[in-house]
Amino acid sequence: MYVEGADFTAIDFRRGVWHQTTTAVALLTAAADGRENVMACEWAMMVSTAPLCFVVSVHPSHETHDLIVRSAEFGLSFCGDDQARLSHISGSYSLLDVDKWALADFHRYHGQVIAAPLIDGSPLNVECRVIGRHDLGHTVFIGEAVWARYDHDGCSPLLYHDAKYWHLGSQVPKS
């Protein structure tokens, strides 16, 4: 059954549209003025290969937003399918209320270029400098990669669909 329309002010319609999308899950890290944070970031993706650029979408009410604005940089650790707990913890709490780092076994390592830590064990870690932003209610930060590390033989990416985590399935032929 199809559901269609243009009433994007209706929360159930927006939620229905959103639940039809599938995204990779990333842990977004930022640091400024001696403070560090990690948050789950479903809306993170590569948007250019030359230059290598990524976008993240962060609501201004999140502490991570302020850290990115102040530092003009961020880290992205794209989760493996064995890191769902880290994503859940980092997406369920606010830096204002709790030290998320203490709630789970986040294996961190220092960035090579940026101040924010990255999450060890992630299939892909990228350090980015902000080169642009666009305000859409959420702020879309465009970051150019200044350092990257990936595990060629690592685990599968963690996917998010219909408000649940998923494993990558078998390949589907193109024809």
N, C-alpha and C positions, 0 to 999 in steps of 0.2 A: 504494500500500500504506500503510495507516494503522499507526502505532506508537502505542500508548497504554499508560497505566499511572499509577501514583502513587508510583513509587520515585524521588523527587527527590534522593536521595542518590547515585544512579548518574550519574556524570559524562557518559556517552554519551547518556543520556536527556535530561539537562538541556541538553547541547550541541545535541541534536536539536531540542528545543523552541526554544532561543535562535535557531538558524539558520532558523527559520520566521518570525522577526520581521524587520521592516524599520524602520530608524530614520534620521533625519537625523543628520548628523555635525556636532558643534560642537567648537571649540577652547575649552577652559575655561582662563581665566587668573585668577591670584590673586597678590597681593603683600602682604608684611608684613615689617617689620623690615629693609628694604633688600633683600629677596630677591623675585624675580619668577619665576613658572613658567607654562608652558603645557603642557597635556596634552590628548590627544584624548579626547573624551567622547561616546561613543555614547549614553549614557543621559542625555540632556538634552532637555527639552521644555517647551512652554508649557502651563500647567495652569489658568490663569484669565485672563480678559480685563479684569475689573473687580473687584479690582485686577489689574493685569497682573503675573502671577507665573510663574516658571519653576522647574523642579526639575532638579537634577543629582544623580547618584549617584557617590560617590567612595569607594574603599576606604581605610580608615584608614592603610594602609601607604604610600600615595602622599604625597609631599611637598606636593602641592597641597591635600590634606585639612588638613594642619596650617596652611598659609597661610590657608585659608578660616576655620578655627576662630579663628585669631589676629586676622584682619582683619574678620570678619563681613561679607564682601562677596566678590563674584566677577564676572568678566566672561565673557560668552558670545559667541563669534563663530561663527555658523552658517556652515559651509563652503559655498562654491560648488563646482560640479563641476570647476573648474580648480584646486582646492586640496587634492587627494588627497595630494600629496606632503607638504604641511604636516601633514596629519592623521597620515600614516604616521610621519613623523619625531617628532612630539610624542607619539605613542602607543607608540613603540618604545624610548624611552630614559627614564632617570630623571634628575631634577635632581641626585641624589646622585652620578651617574657622569659626566655630561657637560653642557655648556652647550648645550641644545637650540636656543637662539636662534641660535647660530653654525653650526648644521648645515644650515640652509635659509634662504631669503630671506623671513623673516617681516617683512612691512611692518607695523610697529606704530605705533599712535598713542596718546597719553595719554588716559585716561578723563576724561570731563567731571566726574564726581562721585566715582568710586572711584579708588583708587591703582593698581589693576591696568591694564596696557595692554590694548588690543584690537587685533584683526588687520584692517588695512585691506584692502579688496577683498572682504570677506565680504558676502554679500547682507544679512545681519542681524547687528547687534552690539547687545548689551543689557548694561547695567551693573545689577547687582543687589545689594541689601542683604539679608542673611540674616534671615528673619523666623521660621524654624522649622527643625527637623531631626528626623529619625527614623532610629534606628539599626537596620539590618537585616543586619548583617555589613558591608555597604557603608553609608555614611551618605548618606541622602537629605536634601540641603539644599534648603529652599524659599527662593527669593529673590524679593523684590518689585522690579520694575524701577524704577530711579530716573532712567534715561536710556536712550534707544534711538536707533539710526540704521539705516535700511535703504535699499537701492538698489532703487527701484521697477522699474528697467529692467535690473537686473543679471542675472547668470548663473543657471542652474538650481541647485537645492540638490544637495549631495552626499549620496547615500544609502548605507546600509550594510546588506547582506543576505548571509547565508550566508558571513560572514567575508570579503566582497569589497565593493569600492566600485562604485556604479552611478550612471548618469544617470537623471534623471526621464524617463519615457517619455511616450507620447502619452496624451491624456485619454481616459478610458473613460466612455461615456454612462451616466447613472443608470438609464435604462430600456432 
